């Protein structure tokens, strides 16, 4: 049986992070969480997820710097990244998708499926 794809959700707001996690679990993903960009970067390098979903405005290391460092590292540069933020600022050539808040979970999951394929759900 194939393993479930791994998503890494990086967001400093617990409620938002849990909303994304719940939706991804229902979609068939295994999910890891990080509460800031530094922790997200460390987890991305260690776990090599199939997709990363990140906020922009976060403490310690913001999402822009996190994305920049992920793209500079040979171990993580290939991982699709979705930025979800009220501060996303439109297109970003370093990421695969930008979702300006507010957006629907349906829209988020359709972008995840586009970038990774369906999760492990039957």
N, CA, C and O atoms as a Tinker XYZ file with bonds, in Angstrom:
   488  protein
     1  N      0.847000   -1.176000    0.000000    73     2
     2  CA     0.000000    0.000000    0.000000    64     1     3
     3  C      0.889000    1.235000    0.000000    63     2     4     5
     4  O      1.806000    1.316000    0.817000    81     3
     5  N      0.650000    2.217000   -0.901000    73     3     6
     6  CA     1.495000    3.400000   -0.957000    64     5     7
     7  C      1.334000    4.254000    0.302000    63     6     8     9
     8  O      0.266000    4.290000    0.914000    81     7
     9  N      2.410000    4.934000    0.672000    73     7    10
    10  CA     2.338000    5.788000    1.855000    64     9    11
    11  C      1.573000    7.067000    1.529000    63    10    12    13
    12  O      1.481000    7.492000    0.378000    81    11
    13  N      1.036000    7.655000    2.573000    73    11    14
    14  CA     0.296000    8.894000    2.414000    64    13    15
    15  C      1.274000   10.042000    2.183000    63    14    16    17
    16  O      2.333000   10.079000    2.809000    81    15
    17  N      0.943000   10.974000    1.300000    73    15    18
    18  CA     1.821000   12.121000    1.094000    64    17    19
    19  C      1.894000   12.976000    2.362000    63    18    20    21
    20  O      0.950000   13.024000    3.151000    81    19
    21  N      3.018000   13.638000    2.538000    73    19    22
    22  CA     3.272000   14.454000    3.722000    64    21    23
    23  C      3.163000   15.936000    3.382000    63    22    24    25
    24  O      3.809000   16.420000    2.452000    81    23
    25  N      2.347000   16.642000    4.138000    73    23    26
    26  CA     2.220000   18.096000    4.012000    64    25    27
    27  C      2.801000   18.744000    5.263000    63    26    28    29
    28  O      2.619000   18.237000    6.370000    81    27
    29  N      3.492000   19.853000    5.089000    73    27    30
    30  CA     3.999000   20.656000    6.200000    64    29    31
    31  C      3.251000   21.973000    6.191000    63    30    32    33
    32  O      3.274000   22.701000    5.199000    81    31
    33  N      2.578000   22.283000    7.308000    73    31    34
    34  CA     1.811000   23.516000    7.452000    64    33    35
    35  C      2.568000   24.432000    8.407000    63    34    36    37
    36  O      2.825000   24.071000    9.556000    81    35
    37  N      2.925000   25.628000    7.917000    73    35    38
    38  CA     3.672000   26.599000    8.715000    64    37    39
    39  C      2.796000   27.830000    8.901000    63    38    40    41
    40  O      2.543000   28.562000    7.944000    81    39
    41  N      2.335000   28.062000   10.119000    73    39    42
    42  CA     1.493000   29.219000   10.421000    64    41    43
    43  C      1.547000   29.464000   11.917000    63    42    44    45
    44  O      1.497000   28.517000   12.702000    81    43
    45  N      1.648000   30.718000   12.320000    73    43    46
    46  CA     1.753000   31.036000   13.736000    64    45    47
    47  C      0.404000   31.113000   14.435000    63    46    48    49
    48  O      0.361000   31.199000   15.662000    81    47
    49  N     -0.692000   31.084000   13.696000    73    47    50
    50  CA    -2.028000   31.140000   14.289000    64    49    51
    51  C     -2.560000   29.716000   14.446000    63    50    52    53
    52  O     -2.817000   29.024000   13.461000    81    51
    53  N     -2.720000   29.293000   15.692000    73    51    54
    54  CA    -3.131000   27.915000   15.977000    64    53    55
    55  C     -4.424000   27.523000   15.270000    63    54    56    57
    56  O     -4.513000   26.441000   14.690000    81    55
    57  N     -5.423000   28.397000   15.315000    73    55    58
    58  CA    -6.718000   28.064000   14.738000    64    57    59
    59  C     -6.607000   27.872000   13.221000    63    58    60    61
    60  O     -7.198000   26.939000   12.677000    81    59
    61  N     -5.874000   28.723000   12.546000    73    59    62
    62  CA    -5.694000   28.608000   11.097000    64    61    63
    63  C     -4.930000   27.325000   10.774000    63    62    64    65
    64  O     -5.304000   26.576000    9.872000    81    63
    65  N     -3.865000   27.088000   11.517000    73    63    66
    66  CA    -3.062000   25.884000   11.287000    64    65    67
    67  C     -3.917000   24.637000   11.454000    63    66    68    69
    68  O     -3.830000   23.719000   10.639000    81    67
    69  N     -4.732000   24.590000   12.484000    73    67    70
    70  CA    -5.579000   23.421000   12.730000    64    69    71
    71  C     -6.638000   23.249000   11.643000    63    70    72    73
    72  O     -6.999000   22.121000   11.305000    81    71
    73  N     -7.134000   24.341000   11.099000    73    71    74
    74  CA    -8.106000   24.265000   10.008000    64    73    75
    75  C     -7.465000   23.612000    8.786000    63    74    76    77
    76  O     -8.055000   22.718000    8.178000    81    75
    77  N     -6.261000   24.055000    8.425000    73    75    78
    78  CA    -5.550000   23.456000    7.288000    64    77    79
    79  C     -5.225000   21.995000    7.557000    63    78    80    81
    80  O     -5.395000   21.145000    6.683000    81    79
    81  N     -4.758000   21.705000    8.763000    73    79    82
    82  CA    -4.388000   20.331000    9.121000    64    81    83
    83  C     -5.604000   19.410000    8.988000    63    82    84    85
    84  O     -5.511000   18.334000    8.398000    81    83
    85  N     -6.732000   19.833000    9.533000    73    83    86
    86  CA    -7.948000   19.007000    9.464000    64    85    87
    87  C     -8.350000   18.729000    8.026000    63    86    88    89
    88  O     -8.684000   17.595000    7.683000    81    87
    89  N     -8.322000   19.751000    7.184000    73    87    90
    90  CA    -8.697000   19.577000    5.780000    64    89    91
    91  C     -7.727000   18.628000    5.069000    63    90    92    93
    92  O     -8.154000   17.774000    4.292000    81    91
    93  N     -6.440000   18.775000    5.329000    73    91    94
    94  CA    -5.443000   17.910000    4.683000    64    93    95
    95  C     -5.548000   16.470000    5.158000    63    94    96    97
    96  O     -5.368000   15.545000    4.366000    81    95
    97  N     -5.833000   16.265000    6.433000    73    95    98
    98  CA    -6.021000   14.906000    6.949000    64    97    99
    99  C     -7.204000   14.235000    6.264000    63    98   100   101
   100  O     -7.129000   13.065000    5.889000    81    99
   101  N     -8.298000   14.979000    6.102000    73    99   102
   102  CA    -9.469000   14.432000    5.413000    64   101   103
   103  C     -9.162000   14.135000    3.949000    63   102   104   105
   104  O     -9.781000   13.255000    3.349000    81   103
   105  N     -8.219000   14.858000    3.379000    73   103   106
   106  CA    -7.813000   14.661000    1.978000    64   105   107
   107  C     -6.864000   13.476000    1.837000    63   106   108   109
   108  O     -6.531000   13.077000    0.721000    81   107
   109  N     -6.421000   12.907000    2.972000    73   107   110
   110  CA    -5.569000   11.722000    2.919000    64   109   111
   111  C     -4.096000   11.973000    3.138000    63   110   112   113
   112  O     -3.279000   11.088000    2.885000    81   111
   113  N     -3.735000   13.156000    3.602000    73   111   114
   114  CA    -2.337000   13.480000    3.853000    64   113   115
   115  C     -1.940000   13.160000    5.289000    63   114   116   117
   116  O     -2.774000   13.161000    6.193000    81   115
   117  N     -0.666000   12.890000    5.481000    73   115   118
   118  CA    -0.045000   12.956000    6.792000    64   117   119
   119  C      0.403000   14.404000    6.923000    63   118   120   121
   120  O      0.877000   14.988000    5.948000    81   119
   121  N      0.264000   14.997000    8.109000    73   119   122
   122  CA     0.553000   16.420000    8.251000    64   121   123
   123  C      1.486000   16.670000    9.424000    63   122   124   125
   124  O      1.301000   16.124000   10.512000    81   123
   125  N      2.487000   17.498000    9.188000    73   123   126
   126  CA     3.359000   18.026000   10.232000    64   125   127
   127  C      3.082000   19.517000   10.331000    63   126   128   129
   128  O      2.668000   20.148000    9.359000    81   127
   129  N      3.317000   20.079000   11.527000    73   127   130
   130  CA     3.039000   21.484000   11.759000    64   129   131
   131  C      4.276000   22.214000   12.267000    63   130   132   133
   132  O      5.140000   21.632000   12.923000    81   131
   133  N      4.337000   23.506000   11.948000    73   131   134
   134  CA     5.358000   24.397000   12.485000    64   133   135
   135  C      4.693000   25.730000   12.797000    63   134   136   137
   136  O      3.804000   26.165000   12.065000    81   135
   137  N      5.114000   26.380000   13.874000    73   135   138
   138  CA     4.472000   27.619000   14.307000    64   137   139
   139  C      5.230000   28.876000   13.893000    63   138   140   141
   140  O      4.772000   29.987000   14.160000    81   139
   141  N      6.381000   28.716000   13.247000    73   139   142
   142  CA     7.100000   29.866000   12.690000    64   141   143
   143  C      8.009000   29.376000   11.563000    63   142   144   145
   144  O      8.191000   28.174000   11.369000    81   143
   145  N      8.568000   30.323000   10.832000    73   143   146
   146  CA     9.375000   29.973000    9.682000    64   145   147
   147  C     10.631000   29.188000   10.009000    63   146   148   149
   148  O     11.018000   28.292000    9.257000    81   147
   149  N     11.273000   29.516000   11.126000    73   147   150
   150  CA    12.493000   28.796000   11.494000    64   149   151
   151  C     12.193000   27.325000   11.770000    63   150   152   153
   152  O     12.898000   26.437000   11.288000    81   151
   153  N     11.144000   27.076000   12.547000    73   151   154
   154  CA    10.765000   25.692000   12.827000    64   153   155
   155  C     10.320000   24.991000   11.535000    63   154   156   157
   156  O     10.607000   23.811000   11.334000    81   155
   157  N      9.622000   25.722000   10.668000    73   155   158
   158  CA     9.193000   25.149000    9.398000    64   157   159
   159  C     10.368000   24.769000    8.518000    63   158   160   161
   160  O     10.365000   23.707000    7.895000    81   159
   161  N     11.375000   25.632000    8.463000    73   159   162
   162  CA    12.571000   25.342000    7.674000    64   161   163
   163  C     13.272000   24.095000    8.197000    63   162   164   165
   164  O     13.671000   23.231000    7.416000    81   163
   165  N     13.420000   24.000000    9.506000    73   163   166
   166  CA    14.069000   22.833000   10.111000    64   165   167
   167  C     13.299000   21.552000    9.806000    63   166   168   169
   168  O     13.900000   20.533000    9.468000    81   167
   169  N     11.971000   21.599000    9.925000    73   167   170
   170  CA    11.158000   20.411000    9.650000    64   169   171
   171  C     11.191000   20.047000    8.169000    63   170   172   173
   172  O     11.210000   18.866000    7.824000    81   171
   173  N     11.199000   21.045000    7.296000    73   171   174
   174  CA    11.244000   20.770000    5.856000    64   173   175
   175  C     12.536000   20.050000    5.487000    63   174   176   177
   176  O     12.516000   19.102000    4.702000    81   175
   177  N     13.650000   20.492000    6.045000    73   175   178
   178  CA    14.941000   19.854000    5.749000    64   177   179
   179  C     14.966000   18.433000    6.303000    63   178   180   181
   180  O     15.449000   17.514000    5.640000    81   179
   181  N     14.449000   18.252000    7.508000    73   179   182
   182  CA    14.483000   16.934000    8.149000    64   181   183
   183  C     13.503000   15.949000    7.517000    63   182   184   185
   184  O     13.827000   14.772000    7.359000    81   183
   185  N     12.311000   16.416000    7.153000    73   183   186
   186  CA    11.234000   15.514000    6.734000    64   185   187
   187  C     11.032000   15.433000    5.229000    63   186   188   189
   188  O     10.475000   14.449000    4.742000    81   187
   189  N     11.463000   16.428000    4.486000    73   187   190
   190  CA    11.276000   16.495000    3.036000    64   189   191
   191  C      9.810000   16.216000    2.643000    63   190   192   193
   192  O      9.523000   15.218000    1.983000    81   191
   193  N      8.896000   17.097000    3.051000    73   191   194
   194  CA     7.476000   16.873000    2.754000    64   193   195
   195  C      7.187000   16.942000    1.256000    63   194   196   197
   196  O      8.011000   17.411000    0.471000    81   195
   197  N      6.009000   16.469000    0.879000    73   195   198
   198  CA     5.574000   16.506000   -0.511000    64   197   199
   199  C      5.058000   17.883000   -0.906000    63   198   200   201
   200  O      5.048000   18.232000   -2.087000    81   199
   201  N      4.625000   18.673000    0.088000    73   199   202
   202  CA     4.142000   20.032000   -0.159000    64   201   203
   203  C      4.280000   20.834000    1.136000    63   202   204   205
   204  O      4.202000   20.285000    2.234000    81   203
   205  N      4.484000   22.136000    0.984000    73   203   206
   206  CA     4.572000   23.056000    2.121000    64   205   207
   207  C      3.527000   24.140000    1.923000    63   206   208   209
   208  O      3.402000   24.716000    0.842000    81   207
   209  N      2.779000   24.407000    2.985000    73   207   210
   210  CA     1.798000   25.492000    2.994000    64   209   211
   211  C      2.238000   26.446000    4.088000    63   210   212   213
   212  O      2.365000   26.049000    5.246000    81   211
   213  N      2.472000   27.712000    3.728000    73   211   214
   214  CA     3.011000   28.651000    4.710000    64   213   215
   215  C      2.307000   29.995000    4.675000    63   214   216   217
   216  O      1.796000   30.434000    3.645000    81   215
   217  N      2.300000   30.629000    5.833000    73   215   218
   218  CA     1.850000   32.002000    5.994000    64   217   219
   219  C      3.033000   32.909000    5.674000    63   218   220   221
   220  O      4.151000   32.426000    5.495000    81   219
   221  N      2.801000   34.208000    5.601000    73   219   222
   222  CA     3.885000   35.166000    5.386000    64   221   223
   223  C      4.272000   35.837000    6.704000    63   222   224   225
   224  O      5.433000   35.780000    7.110000    81   223
   225  N      3.313000   36.468000    7.369000    73   223   226
   226  CA     3.593000   37.235000    8.584000    64   225   227
   227  C      3.668000   36.290000    9.789000    63   226   228   229
   228  O      2.648000   35.836000   10.308000    81   227
   229  N      4.909000   36.004000   10.222000    73   227   230
   230  CA     5.136000   35.108000   11.360000    64   229   231
   231  C      6.324000   35.618000   12.162000    63   230   232   233
   232  O      7.171000   36.337000   11.634000    81   231
   233  N      6.387000   35.244000   13.444000    73   231   234
   234  CA     7.548000   35.626000   14.252000    64   233   235
   235  C      8.771000   34.767000   13.914000    63   234   236   237
   236  O      8.663000   33.788000   13.176000    81   235
   237  N      9.888000   35.127000   14.438000    73   235   238
   238  CA    11.173000   34.437000   14.324000    64   237   239
   239  C     11.726000   34.531000   12.903000    63   238   240   241
   240  O     12.773000   35.141000   12.690000    81   239
   241  N     11.032000   33.932000   11.926000    73   239   242
   242  CA    11.400000   34.043000   10.517000    64   241   243
   243  C     10.106000   34.112000    9.721000    63   242   244   245
   244  O      9.261000   33.223000    9.829000    81   243
   245  N      9.943000   35.168000    8.918000    73   243   246
   246  CA     8.694000   35.293000    8.174000    64   245   247
   247  C      8.671000   34.336000    6.980000    63   246   248   249
   248  O      9.676000   33.712000    6.641000    81   247
   249  N      7.511000   34.240000    6.360000    73   247   250
   250  CA     7.327000   33.303000    5.266000    64   249   251
   251  C      8.171000   33.610000    4.039000    63   250   252   253
   252  O      8.607000   32.693000    3.343000    81   251
   253  N      8.406000   34.884000    3.767000    73   251   254
   254  CA     9.234000   35.238000    2.602000    64   253   255
   255  C     10.657000   34.713000    2.763000    63   254   256   257
   256  O     11.226000   34.148000    1.829000    81   255
   257  N     11.225000   34.901000    3.947000    73   255   258
   258  CA    12.578000   34.419000    4.209000    64   257   259
   259  C     12.613000   32.890000    4.232000    63   258   260   261
   260  O     13.566000   32.275000    3.753000    81   259
   261  N     11.581000   32.294000    4.787000    73   259   262
   262  CA    11.495000   30.831000    4.810000    64   261   263
   263  C     11.507000   30.278000    3.385000    63   262   264   265
   264  O     12.257000   29.351000    3.079000    81   263
   265  N     10.676000   30.850000    2.519000    73   263   266
   266  CA    10.616000   30.407000    1.124000    64   265   267
   267  C     11.961000   30.608000    0.442000    63   266   268   269
   268  O     12.438000   29.725000   -0.271000    81   267
   269  N     12.572000   31.766000    0.656000    73   267   270
   270  CA    13.869000   32.046000    0.035000    64   269   271
   271  C     14.896000   30.988000    0.427000    63   270   272   273
   272  O     15.636000   30.495000   -0.425000    81   271
   273  N     14.944000   30.640000    1.707000    73   271   274
   274  CA    15.908000   29.642000    2.180000    64   273   275
   275  C     15.573000   28.236000    1.676000    63   274   276   277
   276  O     16.473000   27.461000    1.353000    81   275
   277  N     14.287000   27.909000    1.608000    73   275   278
   278  CA    13.889000   26.604000    1.073000    64   277   279
   279  C     14.331000   26.458000   -0.374000    63   278   280   281
   280  O     14.790000   25.390000   -0.778000    81   279
   281  N     14.196000   27.518000   -1.154000    73   279   282
   282  CA    14.555000   27.476000   -2.572000    64   281   283
   283  C     16.073000   27.471000   -2.789000    63   282   284   285
   284  O     16.538000   27.038000   -3.843000    81   283
   285  N     16.842000   27.940000   -1.818000    73   283   286
   286  CA    18.304000   27.943000   -1.936000    64   285   287
   287  C     18.931000   26.610000   -1.541000    63   286   288   289
   288  O     20.090000   26.347000   -1.860000    81   287
   289  N     18.170000   25.777000   -0.854000    73   287   290
   290  CA    18.699000   24.517000   -0.332000    64   289   291
   291  C     18.381000   23.380000   -1.308000    63   290   292   293
   292  O     17.219000   23.158000   -1.649000    81   291
   293  N     19.402000   22.673000   -1.750000    73   291   294
   294  CA    19.201000   21.567000   -2.699000    64   293   295
   295  C     18.270000   20.489000   -2.156000    63   294   296   297
   296  O     17.628000   19.778000   -2.929000    81   295
   297  N     18.195000   20.364000   -0.841000    73   295   298
   298  CA    17.347000   19.326000   -0.239000    64   297   299
   299  C     15.867000   19.685000   -0.293000    63   298   300   301
   300  O     15.019000   18.798000   -0.189000    81   299
   301  N     15.537000   20.968000   -0.453000    73   299   302
   302  CA    14.134000   21.392000   -0.374000    64   301   303
   303  C     13.662000   22.208000   -1.571000    63   302   304   305
   304  O     12.476000   22.526000   -1.655000    81   303
   305  N     14.535000   22.550000   -2.482000    73   303   306
   306  CA    14.159000   23.467000   -3.577000    64   305   307
   307  C     13.079000   22.895000   -4.491000    63   306   308   309
   308  O     12.371000   23.661000   -5.145000    81   307
   309  N     12.934000   21.581000   -4.556000    73   307   310
   310  CA    11.954000   20.931000   -5.440000    64   309   311
   311  C     10.555000   20.831000   -4.834000    63   310   312   313
   312  O      9.601000   20.513000   -5.545000    81   311
   313  N     10.417000   21.094000   -3.537000    73   311   314
   314  CA     9.133000   20.905000   -2.854000    64   313   315
   315  C      8.155000   22.011000   -3.262000    63   314   316   317
   316  O      8.497000   23.190000   -3.169000    81   315
   317  N      6.946000   21.655000   -3.713000    73   315   318
   318  CA     5.954000   22.689000   -4.030000    64   317   319
   319  C      5.581000   23.478000   -2.774000    63   318   320   321
   320  O      5.441000   22.916000   -1.688000    81   319
   321  N      5.424000   24.798000   -2.947000    73   319   322
   322  CA     5.089000   25.687000   -1.836000    64   321   323
   323  C      3.858000   26.500000   -2.203000    63   322   324   325
   324  O      3.775000   27.083000   -3.284000    81   323
   325  N      2.905000   26.526000   -1.277000    73   323   326
   326  CA     1.728000   27.385000   -1.373000    64   325   327
   327  C      1.825000   28.421000   -0.265000    63   326   328   329
   328  O      1.991000   28.068000    0.903000    81   327
   329  N      1.722000   29.695000   -0.621000    73   327   330
   330  CA     1.693000   30.770000    0.365000    64   329   331
   331  C      0.242000   31.177000    0.543000    63   330   332   333
   332  O     -0.456000   31.478000   -0.425000    81   331
   333  N     -0.208000   31.183000    1.805000    73   331   334
   334  CA    -1.569000   31.573000    2.152000    64   333   335
   335  C     -1.477000   32.741000    3.119000    63   334   336   337
   336  O     -1.049000   32.563000    4.259000    81   335
   337  N     -1.873000   33.941000    2.684000    73   335   338
   338  CA    -1.695000   35.085000    3.563000    64   337   339
   339  C     -2.499000   36.279000    3.107000    63   338   340   341
   340  O     -2.757000   36.456000    1.916000    81   339
   341  N     -2.891000   37.093000    4.062000    73   339   342
   342  CA    -3.483000   38.390000    3.754000    64   341   343
   343  C     -2.385000   39.348000    3.300000    63   342   344   345
   344  O     -2.675000   40.413000    2.754000    81   343
   345  N     -1.130000   38.973000    3.525000    73   343   346
   346  CA     0.027000   39.810000    3.188000    64   345   347
   347  C      0.853000   39.200000    2.057000    63   346   348   349
   348  O      2.033000   39.521000    1.915000    81   347
   349  N      0.255000   38.334000    1.260000    73   347   350
   350  CA     1.012000   37.622000    0.237000    64   349   351
   351  C      1.524000   38.553000   -0.857000    63   350   352   353
   352  O      2.614000   38.337000   -1.387000    81   351
   353  N      0.763000   39.574000   -1.200000    73   351   354
   354  CA     1.229000   40.534000   -2.180000    64   353   355
   355  C      1.210000   40.036000   -3.611000    63   354   356   357
   356  O      2.050000   40.449000   -4.410000    81   355
   357  N      0.282000   39.165000   -3.960000    73   355   358
   358  CA     0.160000   38.714000   -5.346000    64   357   359
   359  C      1.138000   37.621000   -5.700000    63   358   360   361
   360  O      1.480000   36.789000   -4.859000    81   359
   361  N      1.593000   37.616000   -6.948000    73   359   362
   362  CA     2.456000   36.536000   -7.434000    64   361   363
   363  C      3.838000   36.592000   -6.813000    63   362   364   365
   364  O      4.339000   37.658000   -6.455000    81   363
   365  N      4.437000   35.426000   -6.693000    73   363   366
   366  CA     5.788000   35.291000   -6.170000    64   365   367
   367  C      6.467000   34.211000   -7.006000    63   366   368   369
   368  O      6.027000   33.061000   -6.997000    81   367
   369  N      7.530000   34.559000   -7.727000    73   367   370
   370  CA     8.162000   33.572000   -8.611000    64   369   371
   371  C      8.809000   32.404000   -7.871000    63   370   372   373
   372  O      9.133000   31.394000   -8.496000    81   371
   373  N      9.003000   32.516000   -6.562000    73   371   374
   374  CA     9.639000   31.443000   -5.799000    64   373   375
   375  C      8.649000   30.385000   -5.323000    63   374   376   377
   376  O      9.059000   29.319000   -4.864000    81   375
   377  N      7.350000   30.667000   -5.426000    73   375   378
   378  CA     6.354000   29.719000   -4.925000    64   377   379
   379  C      5.496000   29.194000   -6.073000    63   378   380   381
   380  O      5.467000   29.768000   -7.162000    81   379
   381  N      4.807000   28.102000   -5.808000    73   379   382
   382  CA     3.992000   27.455000   -6.826000    64   381   383
   383  C      2.569000   27.983000   -6.874000    63   382   384   385
   384  O      1.903000   27.886000   -7.905000    81   383
   385  N      2.093000   28.545000   -5.755000    73   383   386
   386  CA     0.752000   29.131000   -5.703000    64   385   387
   387  C      0.697000   30.138000   -4.568000    63   386   388   389
   388  O      1.347000   29.973000   -3.535000    81   387
   389  N     -0.096000   31.189000   -4.781000    73   387   390
   390  CA    -0.339000   32.204000   -3.755000    64   389   391
   391  C     -1.847000   32.300000   -3.574000    63   390   392   393
   392  O     -2.584000   32.532000   -4.533000    81   391
   393  N     -2.299000   32.118000   -2.335000    73   391   394
   394  CA    -3.718000   32.260000   -2.017000    64   393   395
   395  C     -3.868000   33.436000   -1.065000    63   394   396   397
   396  O     -3.345000   33.425000    0.049000    81   395
   397  N     -4.595000   34.457000   -1.527000    73   395   398
   398  CA    -4.828000   35.632000   -0.696000    64   397   399
   399  C     -6.002000   35.370000    0.231000    63   398   400   401
   400  O     -7.095000   35.023000   -0.218000    81   399
   401  N     -5.768000   35.540000    1.540000    73   399   402
   402  CA    -6.844000   35.361000    2.515000    64   401   403
   403  C     -7.835000   36.507000    2.370000    63   402   404   405
   404  O     -7.434000   37.644000    2.122000    81   403
   405  N     -9.121000   36.222000    2.521000    73   403   406
   406  CA    -9.709000   34.916000    2.804000    64   405   407
   407  C     -9.892000   34.104000    1.521000    63   406   408   409
   408  O    -10.106000   34.664000    0.446000    81   407
   409  N     -9.806000   32.803000    1.648000    73   407   410
   410  CA   -10.045000   31.883000    0.544000    64   409   411
   411  C    -10.753000   30.664000    1.115000    63   410   412   413
   412  O    -10.767000   30.458000    2.329000    81   411
   413  N    -11.334000   29.867000    0.246000    73   411   414
   414  CA   -12.048000   28.674000    0.715000    64   413   415
   415  C    -11.077000   27.507000    0.872000    63   414   416   417
   416  O    -10.055000   27.447000    0.188000    81   415
   417  N    -11.396000   26.592000    1.764000    73   415   418
   418  CA   -10.592000   25.375000    1.901000    64   417   419
   419  C    -10.640000   24.560000    0.617000    63   418   420   421
   420  O     -9.681000   23.869000    0.276000    81   419
   421  N    -11.751000   24.642000   -0.087000    73   419   422
   422  CA   -11.869000   23.956000   -1.374000    64   421   423
   423  C    -10.785000   24.455000   -2.340000    63   422   424   425
   424  O    -10.165000   23.664000   -3.050000    81   423
   425  N    -10.568000   25.761000   -2.357000    73   423   426
   426  CA    -9.540000   26.349000   -3.222000    64   425   427
   427  C     -8.144000   25.868000   -2.795000    63   426   428   429
   428  O     -7.322000   25.517000   -3.641000    81   427
   429  N     -7.888000   25.854000   -1.503000    73   427   430
   430  CA    -6.603000   25.359000   -1.008000    64   429   431
   431  C     -6.383000   23.908000   -1.421000    63   430   432   433
   432  O     -5.320000   23.557000   -1.933000    81   431
   433  N     -7.382000   23.072000   -1.200000    73   431   434
   434  CA    -7.235000   21.647000   -1.524000    64   433   435
   435  C     -7.113000   21.416000   -3.028000    63   434   436   437
   436  O     -6.417000   20.494000   -3.453000    81   435
   437  N     -7.773000   22.235000   -3.833000    73   435   438
   438  CA    -7.623000   22.070000   -5.280000    64   437   439
   439  C     -6.200000   22.428000   -5.709000    63   438   440   441
   440  O     -5.663000   21.797000   -6.619000    81   439
   441  N     -5.584000   23.418000   -5.080000    73   439   442
   442  CA    -4.186000   23.749000   -5.377000    64   441   443
   443  C     -3.249000   22.638000   -4.901000    63   442   444   445
   444  O     -2.287000   22.295000   -5.588000    81   443
   445  N     -3.529000   22.085000   -3.737000    73   443   446
   446  CA    -2.726000   20.964000   -3.235000    64   445   447
   447  C     -2.812000   19.793000   -4.205000    63   446   448   449
   448  O     -1.787000   19.214000   -4.565000    81   447
   449  N     -4.010000   19.441000   -4.628000    73   447   450
   450  CA    -4.179000   18.329000   -5.580000    64   449   451
   451  C     -3.476000   18.622000   -6.892000    63   450   452   453
   452  O     -2.886000   17.722000   -7.489000    81   451
   453  N     -3.527000   19.853000   -7.349000    73   451   454
   454  CA    -2.870000   20.235000   -8.604000    64   453   455
   455  C     -1.352000   20.036000   -8.495000    63   454   456   457
   456  O     -0.712000   19.588000   -9.447000    81   455
   457  N     -0.792000   20.364000   -7.353000    73   455   458
   458  CA     0.660000   20.331000   -7.171000    64   457   459
   459  C      1.202000   18.954000   -6.757000    63   458   460   461
   460  O      2.328000   18.592000   -7.099000    81   459
   461  N      0.391000   18.203000   -6.024000    73   459   462
   462  CA     0.865000   16.925000   -5.482000    64   461   463
   463  C      0.075000   15.741000   -6.002000    63   462   464   465
   464  O      0.571000   14.615000   -6.034000    81   463
   465  N     -1.137000   15.999000   -6.403000    73   463   466
   466  CA    -2.041000   14.905000   -6.722000    64   465   467
   467  C     -2.914000   14.665000   -5.505000    63   466   468   469
   468  O     -2.718000   15.300000   -4.469000    81   467
   469  N     -3.855000   13.778000   -5.611000    73   467   470
   470  CA    -4.736000   13.473000   -4.479000    64   469   471
   471  C     -3.961000   12.902000   -3.332000    63   470   472   473
   472  O     -2.874000   12.356000   -3.519000    81   471
   473  N     -4.501000   13.020000   -2.154000    73   471   474
   474  CA    -3.874000   12.449000   -0.970000    64   473   475
   475  C     -4.056000   10.939000   -0.962000    63   474   476   477
   476  O     -4.191000   10.314000   -2.014000    81   475
   477  N     -4.059000   10.379000    0.195000    73   475   478
   478  CA    -4.215000    8.931000    0.310000    64   477   479
   479  C     -5.645000    8.492000    0.500000    63   478   480   481
   480  O     -5.904000    7.321000    0.778000    81   479
   481  N     -6.597000    9.433000    0.352000    73   479   482
   482  CA    -8.001000    9.092000    0.580000    64   481   483
   483  C     -8.498000    8.126000   -0.500000    63   482   484   485
   484  O     -8.101000    8.210000   -1.662000    81   483
   485  N     -9.360000    7.226000   -0.094000    73   483   486
   486  CA    -9.908000    6.234000   -1.033000    64   485   487
   487  C    -11.106000    6.802000   -1.760000    63   486   488
   488  O    -11.704000    6.119000   -2.591000    81   487
